[in-house]
């Protein structure tokens, strides 16, 4: 839509709010009346031309005693909805008496078909009528929306000769206007918008990314398109138009059905209203209200094409609790079988659920069709790297990449969206990769590809041109390596998270001060036998410090046997915590002596002398010195070669706790596309210094001259 027309409509509607609602509503509450009235006017504008015909049909059906009237009334109205009241908004604007206006306006609202009633219910618009009547502004509000200077209909306004006076307002343009109004309302109330409405240029790019790579393979038939965070529905309708256009250009006849779910009642109402306005009543019924994550409206449905811009950086804690809590979720969308784990969990932290929307889509892929499913979804940067190996976010990336579903990720310019200026990315996925793409992922850096807008729309100050959209899509359709496009094997994004342990080394202090402190600790637990044991051991070994904790414990064991003291784990822990300190010079603390084991220092099996004999032993690990290393899955020689090269030269007593090794995945655009700024030459630096010196001398002469 022309930005001038867009801004003029937004400003006009905003002006209605300022003119009519001021002093009656707080500015942040303008939306409660303005948004539903905007939708009602769109509905009303379409029903006006066929009002008499529809009323005639209603009278005929009633006279014939026909109960099921919906289809006939829709046919008479020429739309997927109708209004059986005797009124249009124009009939109501001149009502002089407020009470009569109230009764007639309520009758007008009640006259809408059931599919519109749900829209009004989600707006909770009837709750506003008493306020509007009491303030005597309802008639004024209706009159403003009937102003001939704006057109809120998806049909253009023409004069008697057929010349266009006002252009039509299509679905996505109306969604853009709604989002801009919502943004302004929330700014007035110091609130955040919550969702980031997707601009038309980004939606067009997303649609092309899922359709163009398979455009030659689209056959005549039925295709299902889904958006699990559909907002005002604009993304679905743009996708529908693009798929229909491509099918026609390839001589194919396709039937396209749209499915969406939205949790915000206002935006859900708008999405349903727009489909009704387009005459797509059946499609409107496929728009469902509720949370996609905790109340999936399409649990057994699979889709050919899916695209979304889910909320990011937004808590999904309520959904998590409804699903049973992080530890008890059994939802098969989010707990599956993978990598030998029968309960492989893909549950992100509760503060950000954006990747959960992607997992939801992947659970709805078609696996038995020739085209399978294609997905495009917008994410912020955290989806690329948040979450350590074994955590939900990393598990999701691992599941996706190891199933070879990730086709490409495109980095977008900043400030591409109306309500956020942060870095964003489009993920493109499919379960039917082409032969040349199998086992590979393409990263495209499009951060510098945009054109500036003449005027900002919220935080959006740039957009993709048609040529730039084509350039990005060409790289996806024909994947090649360029300065902005790089292709990697799947394993390039994976790593082993290896836990590196060091031996616990304890020095034993049996000095009088430490013994007294130990006795006080024993007194608290009324353990006099243990206090006496420590005294006797100190007499045997001396005050220390003793650098071999193993000798100390052997002496304690001997004394305990002789005096009938049972050295429980609790008592051993007290001896260690109160009488010992870590020391680099101490002998490693023994954990276990193996009678039959092969020497393997890298995995914690060391050679040591025990009782005068060489043995294979394990050492206790010092948790304070525990560290981890990320070893790339593509490391030549694997973990052991990496460990010998990167760890042992600096910590020769270190070993790997193999039981804790986990696989993780992360994707770093910075690492792959970073171009270091070349250092300046010495001559350039010297020239800058000389220039600064000359400038300083000039200032000095000026100051001195003025002083004289």
C-alpha positions as CSV (number, residue, x, y, z in Angstrom):
1,X,0.0,0.0,0.0
2,X,1.1,3.6,-0.7
3,X,2.7,4.9,2.5
4,X,1.0,8.3,2.0
5,X,-2.5,6.6,1.9
6,X,-1.5,4.3,4.9
7,X,-0.4,7.3,7.0
8,X,-3.4,9.4,6.1
9,X,-5.8,6.6,7.2
10,X,-4.0,6.0,10.4
11,X,-3.9,9.7,11.2
12,X,-7.5,10.1,10.3
13,X,-8.6,7.2,12.6
14,X,-6.2,8.5,15.3
15,X,-7.8,11.9,14.9
16,X,-11.3,10.3,15.5
17,X,-10.0,9.0,18.8
18,X,-8.6,12.4,19.8
19,X,-11.7,14.3,18.6
20,X,-14.4,12.1,20.0
21,X,-13.0,10.1,22.9
22,X,-10.8,12.7,24.7
23,X,-12.0,13.4,28.2
24,X,-14.1,10.2,28.2
25,X,-11.3,7.6,27.8
26,X,-7.7,7.5,28.8
27,X,-5.5,7.7,25.7
28,X,-4.3,4.1,26.3
29,X,-7.9,2.9,26.3
30,X,-8.9,4.5,23.0
31,X,-8.4,1.1,21.4
32,X,-11.3,-0.4,23.2
33,X,-13.7,1.7,21.0
34,X,-11.6,2.5,18.0
35,X,-10.5,-1.0,16.9
36,X,-13.9,-2.6,16.9
37,X,-15.5,0.4,15.3
38,X,-13.0,0.2,12.5
39,X,-13.9,-3.4,11.8
40,X,-17.6,-2.7,12.1
41,X,-17.3,0.1,9.5
42,X,-15.4,-2.3,7.1
43,X,-18.2,-4.9,7.5
44,X,-20.9,-2.2,7.1
45,X,-19.4,-0.8,3.9
46,X,-19.7,-4.1,2.2
47,X,-23.2,-4.8,3.3
48,X,-24.7,-1.4,2.3
49,X,-25.3,-2.2,-1.4
50,X,-27.2,-5.4,-0.8
51,X,-29.0,-4.4,2.4
52,X,-32.5,-4.3,0.9
53,X,-32.0,-7.6,-1.1
54,X,-30.8,-9.3,2.1
55,X,-33.8,-8.0,4.2
56,X,-36.2,-9.2,1.4
57,X,-34.6,-12.7,1.6
58,X,-34.9,-12.7,5.4
59,X,-38.6,-11.9,5.1
60,X,-39.1,-14.6,2.5
61,X,-37.3,-17.2,4.6
62,X,-39.2,-16.4,7.8
63,X,-42.5,-16.5,5.9
64,X,-41.6,-20.0,4.5
65,X,-40.7,-21.2,8.0
66,X,-37.1,-22.0,7.0
67,X,-34.9,-22.4,10.1
68,X,-31.4,-22.8,8.6
69,X,-31.1,-19.5,6.8
70,X,-27.3,-18.8,7.0
71,X,-26.3,-19.9,3.4
72,X,-29.3,-18.1,1.8
73,X,-28.7,-14.9,3.7
74,X,-25.0,-14.9,2.8
75,X,-25.9,-15.4,-0.8
76,X,-28.3,-12.4,-0.6
77,X,-25.7,-10.2,1.0
78,X,-23.1,-11.3,-1.4
79,X,-20.7,-11.9,1.5
80,X,-19.7,-14.6,3.9
81,X,-21.7,-12.7,6.6
82,X,-24.8,-10.5,6.9
83,X,-26.8,-8.2,9.2
84,X,-30.5,-8.9,9.6
85,X,-31.3,-5.7,11.5
86,X,-33.1,-3.0,9.5
87,X,-30.2,-0.6,10.0
88,X,-26.9,0.4,8.5
89,X,-24.5,2.8,10.2
90,X,-25.8,5.6,8.0
91,X,-29.3,5.0,9.3
92,X,-28.0,5.4,12.9
93,X,-25.9,8.5,12.6
94,X,-28.8,11.0,12.8
95,X,-30.5,9.5,15.8
96,X,-31.2,12.5,18.0
97,X,-32.2,10.7,21.2
98,X,-29.3,8.8,22.9
99,X,-31.6,6.1,24.4
100,X,-33.1,5.4,21.0
101,X,-29.6,5.3,19.4
102,X,-28.5,2.9,22.1
103,X,-31.4,0.5,21.5
104,X,-31.0,0.8,17.7
105,X,-27.2,0.4,17.8
106,X,-27.5,-2.7,20.0
107,X,-30.1,-4.1,17.6
108,X,-27.8,-3.4,14.8
109,X,-24.9,-5.3,16.5
110,X,-27.3,-8.2,17.4
111,X,-28.3,-8.4,13.7
112,X,-24.9,-9.6,12.6
113,X,-24.4,-13.2,11.6
114,X,-22.9,-15.6,14.2
115,X,-19.4,-15.5,12.7
116,X,-19.4,-11.7,13.3
117,X,-20.8,-12.1,16.8
118,X,-17.6,-14.0,17.8
119,X,-15.6,-11.1,16.5
120,X,-17.6,-8.5,18.5
121,X,-17.3,-10.8,21.6
122,X,-13.5,-10.9,21.3
123,X,-13.4,-7.1,21.1
124,X,-15.7,-6.9,24.2
125,X,-17.3,-4.0,22.3
126,X,-20.7,-4.2,23.9
127,X,-19.1,-3.3,27.2
128,X,-18.2,0.2,25.8
129,X,-21.8,1.1,24.8
130,X,-22.9,2.5,28.2
131,X,-19.8,4.7,28.4
132,X,-20.3,6.0,24.8
133,X,-24.1,6.7,25.5
134,X,-23.5,8.3,28.9
135,X,-20.9,10.7,27.3
136,X,-23.3,11.4,24.4
137,X,-20.6,10.5,21.8
138,X,-21.8,7.3,20.1
139,X,-23.5,9.2,17.3
140,X,-20.5,11.4,16.8
141,X,-18.2,8.4,16.7
142,X,-20.4,6.7,14.0
143,X,-20.5,9.9,12.0
144,X,-16.7,10.2,12.0
145,X,-16.3,6.7,10.6
146,X,-18.7,7.5,7.8
147,X,-16.6,10.4,6.6
148,X,-16.3,10.4,2.8
149,X,-12.5,11.2,3.0
150,X,-11.5,7.6,4.0
151,X,-12.3,4.2,2.7
152,X,-12.1,1.2,5.0
153,X,-13.6,-1.2,2.6
154,X,-11.6,-3.8,0.6
155,X,-13.5,-2.4,-2.4
156,X,-12.5,0.9,-4.0
157,X,-14.8,3.9,-4.0
158,X,-15.8,5.1,-7.5
159,X,-17.8,7.9,-8.9
160,X,-20.8,7.4,-11.2
161,X,-18.5,7.2,-14.2
162,X,-16.4,4.4,-12.7
163,X,-13.4,6.5,-11.8
164,X,-11.7,5.6,-8.6
165,X,-12.0,8.2,-5.9
166,X,-10.5,6.2,-3.1
167,X,-8.4,3.0,-3.4
168,X,-9.4,-0.3,-1.9
169,X,-7.9,-1.3,1.4
170,X,-6.7,-4.9,1.2
171,X,-6.3,-7.4,4.0
172,X,-2.6,-6.9,4.7
173,X,-2.9,-3.1,4.4
174,X,-5.7,-3.1,7.0
175,X,-3.5,-5.3,9.2
176,X,-0.7,-2.8,8.9
177,X,-3.1,0.0,9.9
178,X,-4.3,-1.9,12.9
179,X,-0.8,-2.6,14.0
180,X,0.2,1.0,13.7
181,X,-2.9,2.0,15.7
182,X,-2.2,-0.6,18.4
183,X,1.4,0.6,18.5
184,X,0.3,4.2,19.1
185,X,-2.3,3.2,21.7
186,X,0.3,1.2,23.6
187,X,2.9,4.0,23.4
188,X,0.3,6.3,25.0
189,X,-0.1,3.8,27.8
190,X,3.7,3.0,28.1
191,X,3.1,-0.6,27.1
192,X,4.9,-2.9,24.7
193,X,3.1,-4.3,21.7
194,X,3.9,-7.9,22.5
195,X,4.0,-9.1,19.0
196,X,5.9,-7.7,16.0
197,X,3.7,-7.3,13.0
198,X,5.4,-8.6,9.9
199,X,5.8,-6.0,7.1
200,X,4.6,-6.9,3.7
201,X,8.1,-6.9,2.1
202,X,9.2,-9.5,4.7
203,X,6.1,-11.6,4.2
204,X,6.6,-11.6,0.4
205,X,10.1,-12.8,1.0
206,X,9.0,-15.5,3.3
207,X,6.3,-16.6,0.9
208,X,8.8,-16.8,-2.0
209,X,11.2,-18.7,0.2
210,X,8.7,-21.5,0.8
211,X,7.2,-21.6,-2.7
212,X,9.9,-20.7,-5.3
213,X,12.2,-23.7,-4.6
214,X,9.3,-26.1,-5.4
215,X,7.4,-23.9,-7.9
216,X,8.1,-26.3,-10.8
217,X,6.9,-29.2,-8.7
218,X,3.5,-27.8,-7.7
219,X,0.7,-29.9,-9.1
220,X,-3.0,-29.2,-9.4
221,X,-4.7,-30.1,-6.2
222,X,-5.3,-28.9,-2.6
223,X,-2.7,-27.2,-0.4
224,X,-3.0,-26.3,3.2
225,X,-1.2,-23.2,4.6
226,X,-0.8,-22.7,8.4
227,X,0.3,-19.9,10.7
228,X,0.4,-20.8,14.4
229,X,0.8,-17.2,15.5
230,X,-1.4,-15.6,12.8
231,X,-2.0,-12.2,14.3
232,X,-4.2,-10.2,11.9
233,X,-3.9,-13.0,9.3
234,X,-1.9,-10.9,6.8
235,X,0.9,-13.4,6.4
236,X,-1.6,-16.2,5.4
237,X,-3.4,-14.1,2.8
238,X,-0.2,-12.9,1.2
239,X,1.0,-16.5,1.0
240,X,-2.3,-17.6,-0.5
241,X,-2.1,-14.9,-3.2
242,X,1.5,-15.9,-4.0
243,X,0.8,-19.6,-4.2
244,X,-2.2,-19.0,-6.4
245,X,-0.1,-16.7,-8.7
246,X,2.7,-19.3,-9.0
247,X,0.3,-22.1,-9.7
248,X,-1.5,-20.1,-12.4
249,X,1.8,-19.2,-14.1
250,X,2.7,-22.9,-14.2
251,X,-0.7,-23.8,-15.7
252,X,-1.9,-25.5,-12.5
253,X,-5.3,-25.4,-10.8
254,X,-4.9,-25.3,-7.0
255,X,-7.3,-25.1,-4.1
256,X,-5.7,-23.3,-1.1
257,X,-7.1,-23.5,2.5
258,X,-5.8,-21.3,5.3
259,X,-5.4,-22.3,8.9
260,X,-4.4,-20.1,11.8
261,X,-4.4,-19.7,15.5
262,X,-4.0,-16.5,17.6
263,X,-4.0,-15.9,21.3
264,X,-4.7,-12.2,21.4
265,X,-8.5,-11.6,21.2
266,X,-8.3,-8.4,19.3
267,X,-5.9,-9.5,16.6
268,X,-7.8,-12.8,16.3
269,X,-11.0,-10.9,15.7
270,X,-9.3,-8.8,13.0
271,X,-8.0,-11.9,11.2
272,X,-11.4,-13.5,11.2
273,X,-13.1,-10.2,10.1
274,X,-10.7,-9.8,7.2
275,X,-11.3,-13.3,5.8
276,X,-15.1,-12.6,6.1
277,X,-14.6,-9.4,4.2
278,X,-12.8,-11.2,1.4
279,X,-15.8,-13.5,1.1
280,X,-13.9,-16.5,2.5
281,X,-16.4,-17.6,5.2
282,X,-15.1,-21.2,5.2
283,X,-11.5,-20.0,5.7
284,X,-12.6,-17.7,8.5
285,X,-13.8,-20.8,10.4
286,X,-10.3,-22.2,10.2
287,X,-9.0,-19.3,12.3
288,X,-9.0,-20.5,15.9
289,X,-8.7,-18.6,19.1
290,X,-6.3,-19.8,21.9
291,X,-2.7,-20.5,22.7
292,X,-1.0,-22.6,20.1
293,X,1.5,-24.0,22.7
294,X,-0.9,-25.2,25.4
295,X,-4.1,-25.6,23.4
296,X,-3.2,-26.7,19.9
297,X,-6.3,-26.2,17.7
298,X,-5.1,-28.6,15.0
299,X,-3.6,-31.5,16.9
300,X,-3.8,-34.1,14.1
301,X,-3.6,-31.8,11.1
302,X,-0.6,-31.7,8.7
303,X,0.2,-28.8,6.4
304,X,2.0,-28.3,3.1
305,X,3.3,-24.8,3.8
306,X,3.8,-23.1,7.1
307,X,5.0,-19.6,8.0
308,X,5.0,-17.4,11.1
309,X,6.4,-14.6,13.1
310,X,6.0,-15.9,16.6
311,X,6.5,-13.7,19.7
312,X,10.1,-13.6,20.8
313,X,11.5,-12.7,24.2
314,X,8.0,-13.3,25.6
315,X,7.3,-15.6,28.5
316,X,5.4,-18.8,27.9
317,X,5.3,-19.7,31.6
318,X,1.5,-20.0,31.8
319,X,1.5,-22.4,28.8
320,X,4.3,-24.4,30.4
321,X,2.3,-24.8,33.6
322,X,-0.8,-25.8,31.7
323,X,1.2,-28.5,30.0
324,X,2.2,-29.9,33.4
325,X,5.4,-28.0,34.2
326,X,8.9,-28.5,32.7
327,X,9.6,-31.8,34.5
328,X,6.2,-33.4,33.7
329,X,5.4,-32.4,30.1
330,X,4.4,-35.4,28.0
331,X,3.1,-33.4,25.1
332,X,4.3,-35.4,22.0
333,X,5.0,-32.2,20.1
334,X,7.7,-31.3,22.6
335,X,8.9,-34.7,23.9
336,X,9.9,-37.2,21.3
337,X,12.4,-39.9,20.4
338,X,15.8,-38.9,19.1
339,X,19.4,-39.9,19.3
340,X,18.5,-43.0,21.3
341,X,16.6,-41.1,23.9
342,X,13.0,-42.2,24.2
343,X,12.1,-38.9,26.1
344,X,14.1,-36.4,24.1
345,X,12.9,-33.0,25.5
346,X,12.6,-29.9,23.5
347,X,11.4,-27.5,26.1
348,X,12.9,-24.0,26.2
349,X,13.3,-21.8,29.2
350,X,10.0,-20.2,30.2
351,X,11.1,-16.7,29.5
352,X,11.1,-17.2,25.7
353,X,8.9,-19.6,23.8
354,X,9.7,-18.7,20.2
355,X,11.4,-22.0,19.3
356,X,8.4,-23.8,20.7
357,X,6.3,-22.4,17.8
358,X,8.9,-23.9,15.4
359,X,8.7,-27.3,17.0
360,X,4.9,-27.1,16.8
361,X,5.2,-26.6,13.1
362,X,7.7,-29.4,12.6
363,X,5.3,-31.7,14.3
364,X,2.7,-30.9,11.6
365,X,4.9,-31.7,8.6
366,X,3.6,-34.0,5.8
367,X,5.9,-37.0,5.5
368,X,4.1,-39.0,2.9
369,X,3.7,-36.5,0.0
370,X,6.1,-35.7,-2.8
371,X,6.6,-32.1,-1.7
372,X,6.5,-32.8,2.0
373,X,6.3,-29.5,3.9
374,X,8.1,-26.2,3.8
375,X,8.4,-23.8,6.6
376,X,9.5,-20.1,7.0
377,X,9.6,-18.6,10.5
378,X,11.1,-15.3,11.8
379,X,13.2,-15.4,15.0
380,X,15.5,-13.1,16.8
381,X,19.2,-14.0,17.4
382,X,18.7,-15.9,20.6
383,X,17.3,-18.9,18.7
384,X,20.7,-19.3,17.1
385,X,22.7,-19.8,20.2
386,X,20.8,-19.7,23.5
387,X,20.9,-22.8,25.6
388,X,23.8,-25.1,26.4
389,X,24.2,-28.6,25.2
390,X,21.4,-30.8,26.5
391,X,19.2,-27.8,27.2
392,X,15.9,-27.2,25.4
393,X,17.0,-24.7,22.8
394,X,20.1,-26.6,21.9
395,X,18.1,-29.9,21.7
396,X,15.7,-28.3,19.3
397,X,18.5,-27.1,17.0
398,X,20.1,-30.6,17.2
399,X,16.8,-32.3,16.4
400,X,16.2,-30.1,13.4
401,X,19.8,-30.3,12.0
402,X,20.3,-34.0,12.6
403,X,17.0,-34.7,10.8
404,X,18.4,-32.6,8.0
405,X,15.4,-30.2,8.0
406,X,17.2,-26.9,8.1
407,X,17.7,-25.5,4.6
408,X,18.7,-21.9,5.1
409,X,18.8,-19.0,7.6
410,X,18.7,-15.4,6.3
411,X,19.9,-12.6,8.5
412,X,17.7,-9.5,7.9
413,X,18.7,-5.8,8.3
414,X,17.9,-4.2,11.6
415,X,14.8,-1.9,11.9
416,X,12.8,-4.1,9.5
417,X,9.9,-4.4,11.8
418,X,7.4,-1.8,13.1
419,X,7.9,-2.5,16.8
420,X,11.5,-3.7,17.2
421,X,14.9,-2.7,15.9
422,X,16.7,-5.8,16.9
423,X,18.4,-8.3,14.6
424,X,16.0,-10.9,13.1
425,X,16.4,-14.0,11.0
426,X,14.2,-16.1,8.7
427,X,14.6,-19.8,9.2
428,X,13.7,-22.0,6.1
429,X,13.0,-25.6,6.7
430,X,11.8,-28.6,4.7
431,X,11.6,-32.4,5.0
432,X,12.2,-32.8,1.3
433,X,15.7,-31.3,0.6
434,X,17.0,-31.4,-2.9
435,X,19.8,-33.7,-3.6
436,X,22.4,-30.9,-3.7
437,X,21.2,-29.6,-0.3
438,X,21.2,-32.8,1.6
439,X,23.4,-32.7,4.7
440,X,24.0,-29.0,4.3
441,X,22.8,-25.7,5.7
442,X,23.0,-22.3,3.9
443,X,23.5,-19.0,5.7
444,X,22.7,-15.8,3.9
445,X,23.8,-12.4,5.2
446,X,21.2,-9.9,3.9
447,X,21.8,-7.3,6.6
448,X,23.0,-4.7,4.1
449,X,20.3,-5.3,1.5
450,X,17.5,-2.8,2.0
451,X,16.3,0.5,0.8
452,X,15.4,3.4,3.2
453,X,11.9,4.5,3.7
454,X,11.0,8.1,3.2
455,X,9.3,8.1,6.5
456,X,9.6,5.7,9.4
457,X,6.7,3.4,10.3
458,X,7.3,2.9,14.0
459,X,10.8,1.6,14.2
460,X,10.8,0.4,10.6
461,X,13.1,2.6,8.6
462,X,13.9,0.3,5.7
463,X,12.4,-2.3,3.4
464,X,13.4,-4.9,0.8
465,X,13.0,-3.9,-2.8
466,X,11.6,-6.4,-5.3
467,X,15.0,-6.8,-6.7
468,X,16.5,-7.6,-3.3
469,X,13.8,-10.2,-2.6
470,X,14.6,-11.8,-5.9
471,X,18.4,-11.8,-5.1
472,X,17.8,-13.6,-1.8
473,X,15.4,-16.1,-3.3
474,X,17.8,-16.8,-6.2
475,X,20.5,-17.8,-3.6
476,X,18.1,-20.2,-2.0
477,X,16.7,-21.6,-5.3
478,X,20.2,-22.0,-6.7
479,X,22.5,-22.3,-3.7
480,X,26.0,-21.0,-4.4
481,X,28.7,-19.6,-2.2
482,X,29.3,-15.8,-2.4
483,X,30.4,-13.1,0.0
484,X,26.9,-13.1,1.4
485,X,26.0,-16.8,1.0
486,X,27.9,-19.6,2.7
487,X,27.1,-23.3,2.8
488,X,28.2,-25.7,5.5
489,X,27.8,-29.3,6.4
490,X,25.3,-30.0,9.1
491,X,27.9,-31.0,11.6
492,X,29.7,-27.6,11.3
493,X,27.2,-26.3,13.8
494,X,27.5,-29.2,16.3
495,X,29.9,-29.8,19.2
496,X,30.6,-32.1,22.0
497,X,30.4,-30.4,25.4
498,X,33.1,-32.2,27.3
499,X,33.5,-32.0,31.1
500,X,37.1,-31.7,32.2
501,X,37.9,-32.7,35.8
502,X,41.0,-32.2,37.9
503,X,41.9,-34.3,40.9
504,X,41.0,-33.1,44.4
505,X,44.2,-32.3,46.3
506,X,43.8,-31.9,50.0
507,X,46.3,-30.8,52.7
508,X,45.3,-32.0,56.2
509,X,45.8,-29.5,59.1
510,X,45.9,-31.1,62.5
511,X,47.2,-28.0,64.4
512,X,45.7,-27.2,67.8
513,X,43.6,-24.3,66.3
514,X,42.0,-26.5,63.7
515,X,41.4,-29.4,66.2
516,X,39.6,-27.0,68.5
517,X,37.4,-25.8,65.6
518,X,36.7,-29.4,64.7
519,X,35.7,-30.2,68.3
520,X,33.2,-27.3,68.3
521,X,31.7,-28.6,65.1
522,X,31.5,-32.1,66.7
523,X,29.9,-30.6,69.8
524,X,27.1,-29.2,67.7
525,X,26.2,-32.7,66.5
526,X,27.1,-34.3,69.9
527,X,29.7,-36.5,68.2
528,X,32.4,-36.8,71.0
529,X,33.8,-40.1,69.6
530,X,34.7,-38.4,66.3
531,X,36.4,-35.5,68.2
532,X,38.4,-38.0,70.2
533,X,39.4,-39.9,67.0
534,X,40.8,-36.7,65.5
535,X,42.8,-36.0,68.6
536,X,44.4,-39.5,68.5
537,X,45.2,-39.3,64.8
538,X,46.8,-35.9,65.4
539,X,49.0,-37.5,68.1
540,X,50.0,-40.2,65.7
541,X,50.7,-38.1,62.6
542,X,51.7,-34.8,64.1
543,X,50.1,-31.3,63.5
544,X,51.0,-31.2,59.8
545,X,50.1,-29.9,57.3
546,X,50.0,-33.3,55.7
547,X,50.0,-33.4,51.9
548,X,48.5,-36.9,51.5
549,X,44.9,-37.1,52.5
550,X,44.8,-40.8,51.7
551,X,47.3,-41.5,54.5
552,X,45.3,-39.4,56.8
553,X,42.1,-41.3,56.0
554,X,43.8,-44.7,56.3
555,X,45.0,-43.7,59.8
556,X,41.5,-42.6,60.7
557,X,40.1,-46.0,59.4
558,X,42.6,-47.9,61.5
559,X,41.9,-45.8,64.7
560,X,38.2,-46.2,64.1
561,X,38.5,-50.0,63.9
562,X,40.6,-50.1,67.1
563,X,38.1,-47.9,69.1
564,X,34.8,-49.1,67.7
565,X,34.0,-45.9,65.9
566,X,31.9,-46.2,62.7
567,X,33.2,-43.8,60.0
568,X,30.0,-43.0,58.2
569,X,29.9,-40.8,55.1
570,X,28.6,-37.9,57.2
571,X,31.6,-38.2,59.6
572,X,34.1,-38.5,56.7
573,X,32.6,-35.4,55.2
574,X,33.0,-33.5,58.5
575,X,36.7,-34.6,58.8
576,X,37.3,-33.3,55.2
577,X,35.4,-30.0,55.5
578,X,36.8,-29.0,59.0
579,X,40.4,-30.3,58.8
580,X,41.4,-30.0,55.2
581,X,42.2,-27.3,52.6
582,X,42.8,-27.7,48.9
583,X,46.5,-27.4,47.9
584,X,48.2,-27.7,44.6
585,X,51.1,-29.4,46.3
586,X,49.0,-32.2,47.8
587,X,48.7,-35.8,46.6
588,X,45.5,-36.5,44.6
589,X,42.7,-38.0,46.7
590,X,41.9,-41.6,45.8
591,X,38.3,-42.4,44.9
592,X,38.7,-46.0,43.7
593,X,41.3,-48.7,43.2
594,X,40.7,-51.0,40.2
595,X,41.9,-54.5,40.3
596,X,41.1,-55.1,36.6
597,X,41.3,-52.0,34.5
598,X,43.3,-50.6,31.6
599,X,45.4,-47.5,32.1
600,X,43.5,-44.6,30.5
601,X,44.5,-41.2,31.9
602,X,42.4,-39.2,29.4
603,X,39.3,-40.9,30.9
604,X,40.4,-40.7,34.6
605,X,42.2,-44.1,35.0
606,X,45.7,-43.3,36.3
607,X,48.6,-45.3,37.6
608,X,49.5,-44.8,41.2
609,X,51.2,-46.7,44.0
610,X,48.9,-48.0,46.7
611,X,50.2,-50.1,49.6
612,X,53.6,-50.2,47.8
613,X,52.1,-51.7,44.6
614,X,51.4,-50.0,41.3
615,X,47.6,-49.9,40.6
616,X,45.1,-48.3,38.3
617,X,43.1,-45.8,40.3
618,X,40.5,-43.1,40.0
619,X,40.8,-39.8,41.7
620,X,38.2,-37.7,43.4
621,X,37.4,-34.7,41.2
622,X,37.7,-31.1,42.5
623,X,34.4,-29.6,41.6
624,X,35.8,-26.1,42.1
625,X,38.3,-26.8,39.2
626,X,35.8,-28.5,37.0
627,X,35.6,-27.0,33.5
628,X,34.1,-27.7,30.1
629,X,35.3,-27.6,26.5
630,X,33.4,-27.4,23.3
631,X,34.8,-29.7,20.8
632,X,33.5,-29.3,17.2
633,X,31.9,-32.4,15.7
634,X,34.2,-31.9,12.7
635,X,37.3,-31.9,14.9
636,X,39.8,-34.1,13.0
637,X,40.6,-37.0,15.4
638,X,37.6,-36.2,17.7
639,X,37.6,-35.4,21.4
640,X,40.9,-37.2,22.3
641,X,43.0,-35.3,19.7
642,X,41.4,-32.0,20.8
643,X,42.0,-32.9,24.5
644,X,45.7,-33.7,24.0
645,X,46.3,-30.5,22.0
646,X,44.2,-28.0,23.9
647,X,44.0,-29.3,27.5
648,X,46.8,-31.6,28.6
649,X,49.7,-29.2,27.9
650,X,48.2,-26.8,30.4
651,X,46.7,-29.3,32.9
652,X,48.5,-32.7,32.6
653,X,46.5,-34.2,35.5
654,X,43.1,-33.5,33.8
655,X,40.7,-36.1,32.5
656,X,37.4,-36.3,30.7
657,X,34.2,-37.4,32.6
658,X,32.8,-39.3,29.6
659,X,29.4,-39.8,31.4
660,X,28.8,-36.1,31.2
661,X,29.6,-35.6,27.5
662,X,26.7,-34.0,25.6
663,X,26.1,-32.9,22.0
664,X,25.0,-29.4,21.4
665,X,24.3,-27.2,18.3
666,X,24.6,-23.5,17.8
667,X,24.7,-21.2,14.8
668,X,27.0,-18.2,14.7
669,X,26.5,-15.7,11.9
670,X,29.2,-13.4,13.4
671,X,31.9,-16.2,13.2
672,X,31.1,-17.0,9.6
673,X,30.5,-13.5,8.2
674,X,32.7,-11.3,10.4
675,X,35.1,-9.1,8.4
676,X,37.8,-7.6,10.6
677,X,38.6,-4.0,10.1
678,X,42.1,-3.7,8.6
679,X,44.6,-2.0,10.9
680,X,45.7,1.5,9.8
681,X,49.3,1.8,8.5
682,X,51.9,3.7,10.5
683,X,52.0,6.4,7.9
684,X,48.2,7.0,8.3
685,X,48.5,7.2,12.1
686,X,51.5,9.6,11.9
687,X,49.6,11.8,9.5
688,X,46.6,12.0,12.0
689,X,49.0,12.9,14.8
690,X,50.7,15.7,12.8
691,X,47.3,17.1,11.8
692,X,46.1,17.1,15.5
693,X,49.4,18.8,16.5
694,X,48.9,21.6,13.9
695,X,45.3,22.0,15.0
696,X,46.3,22.3,18.6
697,X,49.1,24.8,17.9
698,X,46.6,27.0,16.0
699,X,44.2,27.0,18.9
700,X,47.1,27.8,21.3
701,X,48.2,30.8,19.2
702,X,44.6,32.0,19.1
703,X,44.2,31.8,22.8
704,X,47.6,33.4,23.6
705,X,46.9,36.2,21.0
706,X,43.5,37.0,22.6
707,X,45.2,37.1,26.1
708,X,47.7,39.6,24.9
